[in-house]
């Protein structure tokens, strides 16, 4: 059995990590072994900044609530593509307010309603049937494999559709769709025309919303101008936010040594949003991709490496965490 060529960064202070399929499977509690290793990681003095297109509520339910309360003060969370940043008290409780919320700052009650009205129109035009979120395979087994059946979640500062059955249409599935579906990088992906129509509706309503690809099957409709890049830069420049997890600006003045990125979607050709985390930092900061992606599809000039252990995705991150020197 070959040993991974990627060794643990012994000078690491803050890990900036994607969540879905990097720490835990989508809409699924983290494996007990992952919780155990993350807890050890935090107890050893490392800090964790979770950056996700997902919803804070889901991250709490599936990951954070399983971590010892006294360790949660070492965690920062940016959810809904960076529209809000949250932290935890020394007692492990979610703080009363986010450090900042772009959504609440920009949106009036009328704008919030106009956004929901536009999404309702989008769903009606495409004939979608909406369902609660759940793991993809369970959705297919218990609900449907019809492309018109989608998972839907209103996260407040972000609205997400999971087109689990329609992001890579087979010939049979394509026949179900009554309209032309364009090819995108060789894949018939219904998300593309949905995003194009969504943008038309948002522009008509004068809403600062941008639809974007999320994960492998989702469309995330998020506040325009925010991204994993902007939220990471904002946090790393804010001494007050860093101080809540016991860090100073001096602690991260040499980011190549003290920062590291964990993710699983860095491909520019396949809508990989984790590359935006890399783009927030100097090019020589190491990003570890726990999905078996083609490095030729990565943004040029960044230190993005593909994990070459025996496991991949969240199992690969667990393998990497378990490789660190034992104290």
Backbone bond lengths (Angstrom), bond angles and torsions (degrees), N, CA, C in turn:
res aa  C-N    CA-C-N  psi(-1)  N-CA   C-N-CA  omega(-1)  CA-C   N-CA-C  phi
1 X - - - 1.468 - - 1.525 109.21 -
2 X 1.330 116.73 121.67 1.462 121.45 -178.41 1.523 111.26 -73.14
3 X 1.314 114.89 138.59 1.455 120.39 177.41 1.521 108.73 -82.02
4 X 1.354 118.93 138.73 1.467 120.47 178.51 1.521 111.18 -56.80
5 X 1.315 116.05 143.33 1.465 120.62 -179.89 1.526 111.94 -81.13
6 X 1.320 117.50 -13.39 1.468 122.02 -177.86 1.523 108.96 -92.11
7 X 1.312 116.57 114.66 1.461 120.90 -177.40 1.516 111.06 -95.46
8 X 1.315 115.27 158.82 1.455 121.60 -179.39 1.521 110.81 -64.56
9 X 1.326 116.82 140.00 1.454 123.01 177.44 1.527 108.75 -85.35
10 X 1.308 117.03 102.19 1.466 121.45 -174.32 1.537 112.91 -72.02
11 X 1.347 117.08 -15.65 1.466 120.62 179.49 1.528 112.57 -96.78
12 X 1.307 116.23 4.19 1.465 120.92 -177.45 1.528 111.41 -60.37
13 X 1.325 115.70 136.78 1.464 121.03 173.74 1.527 111.28 -116.85
14 X 1.338 116.81 -39.48 1.458 121.21 -176.06 1.526 109.64 -134.19
15 X 1.330 115.75 120.70 1.466 121.26 173.73 1.518 108.25 -97.33
16 X 1.326 116.36 129.61 1.463 123.06 177.76 1.521 106.37 -105.83
17 X 1.331 116.38 113.72 1.463 119.20 -167.96 1.519 113.29 -127.69
18 X 1.329 114.51 137.65 1.456 121.24 163.63 1.527 107.69 -64.32
19 X 1.329 116.97 169.21 1.470 120.42 -177.20 1.523 112.36 -116.86
20 X 1.334 117.22 -62.77 1.464 120.37 -175.30 1.522 111.41 -64.63
21 X 1.313 115.75 122.73 1.466 126.57 -179.53 1.524 113.05 70.21
22 X 1.345 117.36 -3.28 1.459 120.45 173.38 1.520 110.51 -101.64
23 X 1.333 117.88 -46.49 1.466 121.88 175.67 1.523 111.02 -99.77
24 X 1.313 116.65 -37.95 1.473 121.15 -179.62 1.515 108.46 -149.59
25 X 1.329 116.04 157.45 1.452 119.92 175.55 1.529 109.13 -66.69
26 X 1.315 117.12 159.94 1.457 122.38 -174.80 1.528 110.84 -64.62
27 X 1.355 116.36 130.70 1.465 123.73 178.73 1.536 111.96 55.34
28 X 1.319 116.43 33.67 1.466 121.81 -175.60 1.524 109.18 -136.18
29 X 1.327 118.73 137.25 1.469 119.87 175.46 1.525 111.58 -58.39
30 X 1.316 116.16 143.52 1.458 120.68 176.49 1.515 110.02 -61.33
31 X 1.318 115.65 147.97 1.457 120.27 177.43 1.531 109.57 -60.90
32 X 1.323 117.88 144.13 1.469 120.15 178.42 1.526 113.19 -53.90
33 X 1.334 117.20 -36.58 1.460 119.32 179.01 1.530 111.30 -66.31
34 X 1.323 116.94 -34.74 1.461 119.93 176.96 1.525 110.27 -65.66
35 X 1.326 116.91 -44.51 1.470 120.30 177.94 1.528 109.77 -59.68
36 X 1.300 116.56 -42.36 1.468 121.23 179.69 1.527 111.03 -60.41
37 X 1.341 116.87 -46.08 1.464 120.29 -177.70 1.523 112.00 -72.23
38 X 1.335 117.94 -38.71 1.458 119.83 176.81 1.532 110.57 -63.74
39 X 1.322 116.19 -38.31 1.464 120.11 178.58 1.527 110.64 -64.39
40 X 1.321 117.44 -42.79 1.460 120.99 176.30 1.531 110.42 -62.54
41 X 1.316 115.27 -44.25 1.465 122.09 178.97 1.533 110.83 -55.08
42 X 1.320 116.60 -47.04 1.462 121.39 -179.95 1.527 111.40 -70.05
43 X 1.306 117.18 -38.61 1.469 120.31 -179.03 1.523 111.70 -68.30
44 X 1.323 116.81 -22.12 1.469 121.44 178.86 1.534 112.15 -84.02
45 X 1.328 116.38 1.24 1.453 120.19 175.28 1.513 115.70 102.39
46 X 1.319 117.30 -4.25 1.457 120.30 176.40 1.535 109.42 -73.02
47 X 1.328 115.93 155.30 1.460 122.07 177.75 1.525 108.92 -116.46
48 X 1.342 115.33 151.42 1.457 121.15 -176.57 1.524 110.27 -127.90
49 X 1.327 116.38 126.48 1.460 123.02 175.92 1.527 106.94 -115.03
50 X 1.332 116.17 104.93 1.455 122.13 -178.62 1.525 108.68 -88.00
51 X 1.330 116.30 122.46 1.463 122.12 -176.60 1.520 107.89 -123.68
52 X 1.321 116.53 117.66 1.463 119.00 -170.06 1.523 112.53 -146.52
53 X 1.322 114.72 151.75 1.454 120.07 167.54 1.512 111.07 -76.91
54 X 1.325 115.82 -11.19 1.460 121.78 -179.14 1.517 112.58 -75.27
55 X 1.307 114.49 -178.06 1.459 123.62 -172.45 1.515 109.74 -100.11
56 X 1.328 116.78 137.68 1.465 122.18 178.38 1.531 111.19 -52.77
57 X 1.327 117.18 -44.14 1.461 121.31 -179.14 1.521 111.39 -54.70
58 X 1.340 116.83 -43.86 1.459 120.10 179.83 1.524 111.82 -68.30
59 X 1.324 116.92 -38.23 1.465 120.20 179.36 1.529 110.89 -66.06
60 X 1.317 115.72 -37.78 1.466 118.31 176.35 1.527 111.03 -64.64
61 X 1.317 115.91 -49.67 1.465 120.88 -176.09 1.526 112.20 -62.76
62 X 1.317 116.64 -39.95 1.464 120.73 -171.47 1.517 114.61 -95.91
63 X 1.330 117.81 -15.79 1.472 119.46 -176.58 1.527 111.86 -135.36
64 X 1.319 116.67 -64.20 1.465 121.04 -166.87 1.522 112.57 -64.17
65 X 1.320 117.72 -39.21 1.467 120.43 -178.86 1.520 112.88 -62.86
66 X 1.323 117.80 -19.38 1.465 121.57 178.97 1.526 112.26 -85.61
67 X 1.333 116.53 -11.72 1.459 121.08 -178.76 1.524 109.42 -88.91
68 X 1.308 116.33 139.79 1.464 122.13 179.61 1.522 110.36 -49.64
69 X 1.351 118.07 128.75 1.471 120.64 -176.11 1.519 114.66 -51.25
70 X 1.333 117.69 -38.89 1.461 120.06 -177.00 1.533 112.63 -66.29
71 X 1.332 117.35 -17.59 1.465 121.18 -179.30 1.530 112.51 -91.90
72 X 1.311 117.53 -14.96 1.472 120.54 -173.91 1.524 112.49 -69.26
73 X 1.338 117.56 -20.37 1.461 120.04 178.70 1.527 111.53 -64.82
74 X 1.338 117.11 -11.87 1.458 122.08 178.81 1.528 112.55 -94.00
75 X 1.342 116.43 12.08 1.466 122.04 -176.49 1.525 110.50 -118.11
76 X 1.317 115.57 135.31 1.458 123.19 167.11 1.519 108.10 -114.89
77 X 1.327 117.22 148.23 1.460 121.36 -178.98 1.524 109.59 -133.69
78 X 1.338 115.59 123.89 1.460 121.71 168.09 1.516 106.64 -109.23
79 X 1.324 117.19 118.48 1.460 119.41 -177.20 1.516 110.38 -117.43
80 X 1.342 114.95 172.68 1.470 121.54 179.25 1.525 111.10 50.44
81 X 1.337 115.09 51.94 1.470 122.90 176.37 1.521 113.30 62.76
82 X 1.324 116.97 21.60 1.456 120.52 176.17 1.510 114.74 95.56
83 X 1.330 118.02 13.33 1.464 119.76 -179.26 1.522 112.11 -72.29
84 X 1.337 117.17 -21.86 1.465 121.65 176.94 1.523 109.57 -143.02
85 X 1.335 115.64 149.46 1.468 121.99 174.71 1.517 108.78 -124.67
86 X 1.331 115.81 129.21 1.461 121.92 -177.88 1.526 110.78 -124.07
87 X 1.321 114.27 159.29 1.455 121.60 173.64 1.519 109.79 -139.69
88 X 1.329 115.91 -174.36 1.460 122.02 -174.67 1.524 110.44 -129.41
89 X 1.303 115.34 150.18 1.459 121.00 178.48 1.527 109.77 -76.28
90 X 1.332 116.61 172.88 1.459 120.46 177.54 1.521 112.04 -64.62
91 X 1.334 116.05 -22.49 1.467 120.53 177.02 1.531 112.22 -84.46
92 X 1.348 116.17 -2.45 1.455 119.69 177.73 1.508 114.82 88.88
93 X 1.339 117.02 8.56 1.460 120.61 179.02 1.535 110.07 -90.26
94 X 1.323 115.50 148.44 1.451 119.62 174.53 1.526 109.02 -61.23
95 X 1.314 117.71 135.53 1.459 120.67 178.86 1.527 110.66 -60.02
96 X 1.309 115.75 156.73 1.464 120.52 -176.50 1.523 112.38 -63.71
97 X 1.320 116.51 -31.29 1.452 121.04 -178.47 1.527 109.64 -139.21
98 X 1.336 117.00 154.33 1.465 118.80 174.65 1.519 110.33 -69.88
99 X 1.329 116.63 159.71 1.461 119.92 174.87 1.520 109.21 -63.47
100 X 1.319 115.89 -38.02 1.458 119.43 168.74 1.514 109.30 -158.64
101 X 1.326 115.51 156.89 1.459 122.54 179.78 1.518 108.61 -139.99
102 X 1.311 116.52 105.31 1.463 121.32 178.05 1.526 110.05 -62.36
103 X 1.315 116.25 -37.61 1.473 121.35 -177.65 1.523 111.24 -61.04
104 X 1.323 116.65 -52.29 1.461 119.62 -177.19 1.526 111.32 -67.78
105 X 1.314 116.94 -28.12 1.461 121.04 179.94 1.527 111.90 -71.43
106 X 1.342 116.97 -37.07 1.459 121.18 -172.03 1.520 114.58 -95.98
107 X 1.340 117.95 -29.83 1.457 120.11 -166.59 1.524 113.09 -100.84
108 X 1.315 114.90 126.36 1.467 121.52 171.37 1.529 108.23 -82.27
109 X 1.336 118.52 164.82 1.473 120.18 175.74 1.529 112.13 -56.79
110 X 1.318 117.59 -36.11 1.465 120.72 179.68 1.525 111.30 -66.69
111 X 1.324 117.10 -38.52 1.463 120.85 178.53 1.524 110.94 -67.94
112 X 1.322 116.00 -39.52 1.466 119.65 177.95 1.520 110.88 -60.23
113 X 1.347 116.96 -42.41 1.462 120.66 179.22 1.524 111.59 -69.04
114 X 1.331 117.09 -39.60 1.460 120.56 178.90 1.530 110.97 -61.87
115 X 1.329 116.52 -35.97 1.469 121.19 176.80 1.532 109.90 -61.98
116 X 1.311 116.65 -48.23 1.475 120.32 179.92 1.536 111.15 -63.30
117 X 1.320 116.70 -37.66 1.464 119.85 179.00 1.527 110.57 -64.19
118 X 1.329 116.94 -41.45 1.465 120.62 179.55 1.523 111.20 -64.88
119 X 1.333 116.89 -39.69 1.463 120.28 178.98 1.526 110.64 -67.43
120 X 1.331 117.01 -39.51 1.469 120.25 176.38 1.526 110.75 -59.35
121 X 1.328 116.62 -41.38 1.464 120.48 178.69 1.524 110.60 -65.08
122 X 1.325 116.54 -41.20 1.471 121.47 178.89 1.533 110.58 -59.75
123 X 1.314 116.16 -46.35 1.467 121.22 -179.61 1.531 110.29 -61.67
124 X 1.327 116.71 -42.01 1.465 120.65 -179.61 1.521 111.12 -66.29
125 X 1.327 117.51 -42.10 1.467 120.61 -177.49 1.526 112.07 -63.90
126 X 1.313 117.34 -35.67 1.462 120.12 -178.68 1.532 112.27 -92.55
127 X 1.326 116.84 -0.56 1.454 119.84 177.69 1.515 114.00 66.65
128 X 1.333 116.21 30.85 1.457 119.67 -178.83 1.526 111.32 -77.47
129 X 1.309 115.48 146.86 1.464 123.53 170.20 1.522 106.78 -110.65
130 X 1.326 117.00 122.00 1.461 120.35 -173.18 1.526 111.82 -95.40
131 X 1.340 115.05 145.90 1.462 122.51 -178.28 1.522 109.08 -139.68
132 X 1.311 116.17 159.56 1.462 121.04 177.47 1.525 110.15 -65.97
133 X 1.328 115.61 154.14 1.459 120.54 -178.79 1.521 111.45 -73.83
134 X 1.326 114.95 150.49 1.466 123.79 177.64 1.528 107.41 -168.58
135 X 1.337 118.95 168.52 1.467 119.34 177.48 1.528 111.16 -54.84
136 X 1.334 115.98 144.26 1.460 121.33 -172.49 1.526 113.42 -56.12
137 X 1.321 116.48 -46.59 1.453 119.07 -176.69 1.523 111.18 -65.49
138 X 1.319 116.61 -38.39 1.464 119.99 177.34 1.520 110.03 -65.19
139 X 1.325 117.11 -38.34 1.458 120.79 177.40 1.529 110.38 -59.75
140 X 1.317 115.88 -47.34 1.465 119.51 -178.87 1.527 111.52 -64.99
141 X 1.322 116.38 -35.72 1.470 119.87 -176.97 1.522 112.66 -78.44
142 X 1.324 117.22 -32.74 1.467 119.87 -172.44 1.527 114.02 -106.12
143 X 1.340 117.25 -18.53 1.459 119.60 -177.99 1.517 111.17 -112.52
144 X 1.348 116.41 -67.21 1.456 118.38 -172.64 1.521 110.55 -176.97
145 X 1.330 115.37 160.27 1.465 121.51 167.83 1.531 110.26 -113.25
146 X 1.322 116.72 10.18 1.463 123.07 178.40 1.525 109.44 -73.22
147 X 1.339 118.93 130.48 1.464 120.91 179.52 1.519 114.52 -58.82
148 X 1.319 118.41 -20.13 1.461 120.05 179.46 1.534 112.32 -77.61
149 X 1.312 118.40 -15.22 1.462 122.00 177.71 1.520 108.85 -89.87
150 X 1.329 116.04 120.12 1.459 121.08 -177.36 1.521 109.48 -129.75
151 X 1.326 115.65 159.09 1.458 120.50 171.04 1.536 108.07 -93.51
152 X 1.318 115.27 143.29 1.463 120.55 -173.09 1.523 109.32 -138.00
153 X 1.348 115.25 136.41 1.468 119.20 179.41 1.524 109.58 -145.48
154 X 1.323 116.01 121.55 1.460 122.43 174.94 1.523 107.53 -93.11
155 X 1.332 116.03 107.80 1.463 122.06 -175.07 1.523 111.90 -99.26
156 X 1.316 116.56 15.20 1.453 119.71 -178.39 1.509 111.01 82.35
157 X 1.322 117.35 -81.11 1.457 121.92 -178.50 1.521 112.89 -83.66
158 X 1.324 116.95 0.72 1.462 121.87 176.38 1.523 108.53 -156.22
159 X 1.313 116.52 141.18 1.460 121.43 173.66 1.523 107.65 -115.57
160 X 1.312 116.09 129.82 1.458 120.84 -174.20 1.521 111.43 -122.81
161 X 1.327 115.14 134.80 1.461 122.54 171.06 1.520 108.23 -114.47
162 X 1.313 116.58 132.01 1.457 121.64 173.99 1.524 107.87 -104.99
163 X 1.340 116.45 106.41 1.463 121.18 178.43 1.521 108.81 -90.63
164 X 1.319 114.62 65.11 1.458 122.00 -172.30 1.521 112.78 -58.31
165 X 1.325 116.93 -31.88 1.462 121.14 -175.99 1.524 113.11 -102.17
166 X 1.318 117.79 6.23 1.466 118.80 -169.86 1.516 114.61 -136.18
167 X 1.323 118.77 13.30 1.454 118.89 -178.78 1.525 111.98 -90.70
168 X 1.339 117.44 -13.56 1.469 121.65 179.92 1.518 106.94 -150.33
169 X 1.317 116.20 76.06 1.460 121.56 -168.40 1.528 112.86 -71.24
170 X 1.326 115.14 132.46 1.452 120.66 170.75 1.528 108.54 -78.16
171 X 1.336 116.83 171.75 1.463 119.81 177.85 1.521 110.57 -59.85
172 X 1.328 116.03 -40.31 1.461 120.06 -179.20 1.531 110.92 -65.61
173 X 1.333 116.71 -44.56 1.459 120.02 178.68 1.530 111.29 -65.76
174 X 1.336 114.99 -38.01 1.458 119.31 -179.66 1.524 111.03 -59.93
175 X 1.324 116.01 -35.19 1.457 120.19 -179.64 1.523 111.97 -65.04
176 X 1.353 116.09 -25.09 1.468 120.30 -179.78 1.528 110.74 -71.76
177 X 1.319 115.87 -34.22 1.464 120.50 -177.11 1.524 109.64 -76.00
178 X 1.282 116.79 129.77 1.460 121.54 -172.69 1.526 113.89 -88.36
179 X 1.290 116.77 1.70 1.455 120.01 179.75 1.524 109.64 -126.04
180 X 1.304 115.65 164.90 1.460 120.43 179.07 1.522 109.99 -67.11
181 X 1.322 117.10 134.44 1.458 122.18 178.25 1.524 108.10 -114.65
182 X 1.325 117.69 119.31 1.470 119.31 -176.19 1.532 112.20 -72.98
183 X 1.302 114.82 156.56 1.458 120.44 172.98 1.528 108.90 -84.98
184 X 1.313 115.89 141.27 1.458 121.87 177.97 1.519 108.23 -134.43
185 X 1.344 116.73 111.57 1.468 121.69 -177.57 1.527 110.71 51.56
186 X 1.313 116.27 40.36 1.455 120.15 176.30 1.504 114.97 83.55
187 X 1.334 117.50 0.49 1.460 120.60 -178.06 1.524 109.47 -119.96
188 X 1.325 117.09 135.79 1.458 120.49 174.64 1.525 108.06 -80.99
189 X 1.305 114.93 107.90 1.459 121.48 -170.05 1.524 109.36 -124.13
190 X 1.331 116.77 107.75 1.455 121.58 -177.81 1.523 112.24 -65.69
191 X 1.339 116.51 -17.93 1.459 119.25 -179.58 1.531 112.31 -61.32
192 X 1.327 116.82 -29.90 1.469 119.90 -175.49 1.528 111.74 -65.48
193 X 1.350 119.77 -54.39 1.470 117.48 177.44 1.528 113.30 -64.89
194 X 1.332 117.69 -30.48 1.469 119.83 176.83 1.530 110.06 -64.14
195 X 1.324 116.99 -44.03 1.457 120.79 179.10 1.528 111.58 -64.07
196 X 1.335 116.03 -40.47 1.464 119.50 -179.71 1.528 110.88 -63.16
197 X 1.342 116.72 -43.73 1.465 119.78 179.21 1.523 110.87 -68.99
198 X 1.323 117.25 -38.48 1.464 120.57 177.70 1.522 110.84 -58.65
199 X 1.326 116.85 -43.53 1.465 119.74 -179.48 1.519 111.13 -63.27
200 X 1.352 117.32 -37.81 1.459 120.54 176.93 1.529 111.09 -61.15
201 X 1.321 116.67 -43.51 1.467 120.90 -179.54 1.522 111.13 -67.06
202 X 1.335 117.87 -40.92 1.457 120.93 179.81 1.527 111.11 -66.76
203 X 1.330 116.13 -40.19 1.466 119.67 179.06 1.526 110.50 -65.20
204 X 1.336 116.11 -39.89 1.471 119.85 -179.59 1.524 111.64 -63.83
205 X 1.339 115.86 -32.31 1.463 120.87 179.42 1.529 112.33 -90.61
206 X 1.346 116.48 3.43 1.470 122.05 179.69 1.528 111.31 58.04
207 X 1.332 115.68 44.72 1.459 121.61 -179.04 1.534 110.09 -104.89
208 X 1.341 118.77 132.31 1.467 121.50 178.93 1.533 111.48 -81.58
209 X 1.329 114.79 63.37 1.465 121.66 -178.14 1.521 109.08 -120.37
210 X 1.315 116.60 140.02 1.453 122.26 177.54 1.526 109.73 -124.49
211 X 1.347 118.53 122.98 1.465 119.63 171.97 1.526 109.29 -81.00
212 X 1.316 116.04 138.79 1.462 119.74 -178.47 1.519 109.46 -145.27
213 X 1.325 116.25 155.19 1.459 120.86 176.79 1.517 109.09 -67.13
214 X 1.334 115.78 138.74 1.454 121.28 177.86 1.514 109.56 -132.10
215 X 1.319 116.85 131.32 1.463 119.81 -178.74 1.519 110.74 58.34
216 X 1.316 116.41 -144.43 1.458 121.02 -179.96 1.520 113.03 -102.48
217 X 1.360 117.89 -12.69 1.462 119.43 -175.96 1.521 114.15 -134.49
218 X 1.312 119.02 -2.73 1.464 121.03 -167.71 1.522 113.34 -102.75
219 X 1.327 113.86 159.46 1.455 123.53 163.34 1.527 106.30 -117.70
220 X 1.313 116.47 121.19 1.462 121.66 175.63 1.523 108.37 -103.06
221 X 1.323 116.96 122.12 1.459 121.60 177.08 1.521 106.89 -101.00
222 X 1.329 115.17 106.80 1.463 120.96 -169.15 1.517 110.87 -126.50
223 X 1.320 115.11 165.13 1.462 121.57 179.65 1.524 109.83 -61.57
224 X 1.323 115.95 131.33 1.460 121.99 -178.28 1.530 110.33 -61.73
225 X 1.321 114.81 138.35 1.455 119.96 174.66 1.514 114.64 93.28
226 X 1.332 117.27 -10.09 1.466 118.56 177.38 1.531 108.83 -104.92
227 X 1.308 115.44 150.80 1.458 120.98 -179.07 1.518 108.40 -163.87
228 X 1.310 116.10 176.25 1.459 119.55 175.04 1.522 110.37 -61.95
229 X 1.323 117.21 -30.42 1.463 120.62 178.10 1.525 111.25 -65.73
230 X 1.319 116.08 -52.36 1.468 119.62 -174.49 1.524 111.64 -65.89
231 X 1.339 117.64 -38.65 1.462 118.91 -176.66 1.529 111.35 -71.20
232 X 1.318 117.92 -37.14 1.460 120.15 178.32 1.529 110.24 -65.44
233 X 1.326 116.08 -45.53 1.466 118.97 178.59 1.527 110.99 -59.51
234 X 1.314 116.81 -42.08 1.468 120.44 -178.61 1.521 111.64 -62.42
235 X 1.315 117.05 -45.22 1.465 121.00 -178.11 1.519 110.99 -67.36
236 X 1.333 117.20 -43.56 1.460 119.96 -176.12 1.523 112.85 -70.95
237 X 1.322 117.29 -13.75 1.465 121.00 176.27 1.526 112.84 -99.10
238 X 1.334 116.75 -0.42 1.462 121.52 -174.56 1.529 110.23 -107.32
239 X 1.312 116.53 102.12 1.465 121.23 -177.21 1.521 111.52 -62.31
240 X 1.327 117.72 -33.21 1.465 120.59 -178.68 1.530 111.46 -67.17
241 X 1.324 116.64 -42.57 1.468 119.57 178.07 1.517 110.09 -66.28
242 X 1.315 117.62 -45.82 1.465 120.91 -179.75 1.529 111.47 -60.08
243 X 1.321 116.17 -36.16 1.470 119.25 -177.51 1.519 112.12 -64.11
244 X 1.320 118.21 -25.23 1.469 120.46 -179.16 1.521 112.30 -69.76
245 X 1.339 116.67 -19.23 1.468 119.32 174.59 1.528 110.75 -109.68
246 X 1.320 116.04 16.58 1.465 120.49 174.32 1.509 114.74 78.67
247 X 1.341 117.69 26.60 1.456 121.59 178.52 1.523 109.95 -116.98
248 X 1.322 115.51 154.60 1.460 122.29 173.61 1.527 108.53 -119.75
249 X 1.313 116.24 168.49 1.461 119.68 176.14 1.524 111.10 -62.23
250 X 1.325 116.87 -31.71 1.470 120.41 177.71 1.529 111.65 -65.60
251 X 1.333 117.08 -31.39 1.466 120.55 -179.58 1.522 112.50 -62.68
252 X 1.341 116.18 -25.30 1.464 118.88 -176.78 1.532 112.06 -119.16
253 X 1.326 115.92 21.56 1.463 118.92 -178.86 1.523 112.00 -70.56
254 X 1.332 117.63 -19.16 1.464 121.93 174.42 1.529 107.66 -115.18
255 X 1.336 117.68 76.89 1.460 120.36 -171.58 1.519 114.52 -60.92
256 X 1.322 118.79 -29.48 1.466 120.47 178.77 1.517 110.69 -58.79
257 X 1.331 116.56 -33.68 1.464 121.13 -177.91 1.522 112.46 -89.61
258 X 1.336 116.98 -38.38 1.468 118.90 -166.71 1.522 115.19 -104.92
259 X 1.338 117.06 -9.36 1.462 120.89 179.23 1.517 110.69 -116.95
260 X 1.315 115.52 152.53 1.462 120.91 176.72 1.528 108.30 -154.55
261 X 1.329 116.47 148.06 1.455 122.08 -178.89 1.519 109.51 -113.83
262 X 1.341 114.99 135.33 1.466 121.51 175.51 1.522 108.43 -118.51
263 X 1.309 117.34 129.23 1.456 120.70 179.22 1.505 112.04 -159.85
264 X 1.327 115.62 -171.06 1.470 119.20 -178.98 1.524 113.21 -147.56
265 X 1.350 117.60 6.20 1.465 119.60 -179.12 1.524 109.09 -142.43
266 X 1.338 116.18 88.92 1.457 121.33 -177.34 1.528 112.97 -111.76
267 X 1.319 118.32 -6.69 1.464 122.08 -176.03 1.526 111.74 -65.54
268 X 1.326 116.53 127.72 1.460 120.94 175.88 1.530 111.16 -70.74
269 X 1.320 117.57 -26.92 1.463 121.11 -176.31 1.515 112.90 -81.34
270 X 1.320 117.76 -19.70 1.463 121.15 -173.05 1.529 112.66 -118.56
271 X 1.311 114.76 27.00 1.462 119.31 173.99 1.508 114.54 69.48
272 X 1.328 117.66 26.57 1.456 120.53 -176.39 1.523 112.72 -68.33
273 X 1.335 116.73 111.35 1.463 120.29 -176.77 1.528 112.86 -79.91
274 X 1.332 118.09 -16.25 1.467 118.88 -177.89 1.521 111.88 -69.40
275 X 1.332 116.59 -20.04 1.471 118.09 176.98 1.526 111.22 -63.14
276 X 1.330 116.35 -23.89 1.467 119.40 179.20 1.526 111.08 -69.24
277 X 1.333 117.77 -23.07 1.462 120.07 173.58 1.525 109.30 -69.00
278 X 1.326 116.04 -43.53 1.468 120.02 178.14 1.521 110.79 -60.61
279 X 1.335 116.29 -38.41 1.457 121.15 -176.60 1.527 112.65 -69.67
280 X 1.340 116.86 -13.36 1.465 120.40 178.79 1.521 112.40 -81.07
281 X 1.330 116.78 -13.17 1.464 121.04 -170.99 1.522 110.80 -123.71
282 X 1.332 117.79 164.69 1.464 119.66 175.29 1.534 110.96 -54.31
283 X 1.322 115.85 149.31 1.457 121.15 -172.47 1.525 113.95 -60.58
284 X 1.332 117.31 -24.31 1.461 118.35 -175.93 1.527 113.73 -88.14
285 X 1.337 118.80 -1.49 1.467 120.77 175.12 1.529 108.27 -69.30
286 X 1.309 116.60 133.81 1.469 119.92 -176.23 1.521 111.79 -77.77
287 X 1.316 115.28 130.59 1.458 122.91 170.38 1.526 107.46 -114.07
288 X 1.333 116.17 130.71 1.469 119.98 179.43 1.522 108.60 -107.21
289 X 1.321 115.43 123.66 1.462 123.17 179.42 1.526 108.11 -97.75
290 X 1.333 116.43 115.89 1.457 120.38 -177.26 1.536 112.80 -93.39
291 X 1.329 116.34 9.89 1.456 121.73 171.27 1.531 107.78 -106.92
292 X 1.310 117.77 148.80 1.457 121.54 178.80 1.534 109.39 -79.70
293 X 1.326 115.58 80.64 1.452 121.27 179.70 1.523 110.26 -103.88
294 X 1.313 115.15 162.23 1.459 122.18 179.73 1.525 109.15 -83.57
295 X 1.329 118.35 116.08 1.478 120.27 -178.34 1.522 113.80 -58.24
296 X 1.337 117.91 -22.38 1.468 119.38 179.15 1.520 111.69 -67.65
297 X 1.338 117.22 -15.02 1.463 121.67 179.21 1.530 112.83 -93.15
298 X 1.343 117.45 -0.18 1.458 121.22 -179.47 1.528 110.30 -80.42
299 X 1.343 117.74 154.42 1.464 118.98 173.05 1.524 110.04 -59.59
300 X 1.320 115.63 139.53 1.461 120.82 -173.69 1.534 111.80 -72.26
301 X 1.315 114.11 141.50 1.458 120.41 172.12 1.506 115.40 91.56
302 X 1.340 117.63 -4.40 1.462 120.16 -179.60 1.525 110.74 -97.35
303 X 1.331 115.18 151.49 1.461 121.48 -178.92 1.534 110.04 -86.69
304 X 1.336 115.62 68.42 1.468 122.13 179.72 1.523 108.00 -102.65
305 X 1.305 116.33 121.59 1.462 121.38 -177.87 1.524 109.48 -120.46
306 X 1.322 116.41 145.52 1.457 121.82 -179.69 1.527 109.21 -93.74
307 X 1.318 116.10 125.71 1.464 121.46 179.00 1.526 109.28 -59.59
308 X 1.339 116.18 127.98 1.462 120.98 -175.61 1.534 112.09 -114.56
309 X 1.333 115.27 30.94 1.464 119.16 174.83 1.515 111.71 -80.08
310 X 1.314 116.09 -168.30 1.457 121.50 -179.07 1.526 112.21 -78.70
311 X 1.338 117.16 -23.22 1.465 121.98 -174.89 1.534 110.25 -115.09
312 X 1.335 115.47 165.87 1.452 120.38 -178.25 1.530 110.14 -137.93
313 X 1.334 115.57 172.57 1.460 122.59 -176.93 1.527 110.13 52.27
314 X 1.337 119.72 -138.11 1.465 119.68 -175.51 1.522 111.92 -66.44
315 X 1.320 117.11 -26.27 1.469 119.18 174.67 1.532 110.28 -69.14
316 X 1.335 116.52 -32.42 1.460 120.00 176.78 1.517 112.01 -69.20
317 X 1.341 117.31 -41.63 1.464 119.40 176.52 1.513 110.43 -62.16
318 X 1.318 117.09 -40.63 1.465 119.92 177.22 1.526 110.37 -59.24
319 X 1.321 116.32 -43.46 1.467 120.79 178.46 1.529 110.40 -60.58
320 X 1.333 116.77 -40.98 1.462 120.51 178.55 1.524 111.11 -66.14
321 X 1.327 117.54 -44.86 1.460 120.80 178.09 1.531 111.01 -59.26
322 X 1.297 116.66 -39.75 1.465 120.67 -178.80 1.518 112.49 -72.49
323 X 1.351 116.72 -12.91 1.469 120.10 -179.40 1.511 112.61 -84.13
324 X 1.345 118.44 -10.45 1.461 118.92 -174.69 1.531 109.58 -70.15
325 X 1.313 115.75 151.20 1.471 120.12 -178.93 1.524 110.14 -58.06
326 X 1.284 115.58 138.35 1.479 120.45 179.26 1.525 109.39 -80.54
327 X 1.326 115.13 129.98 1.478 119.93 -177.59 1.522 110.00 -79.12
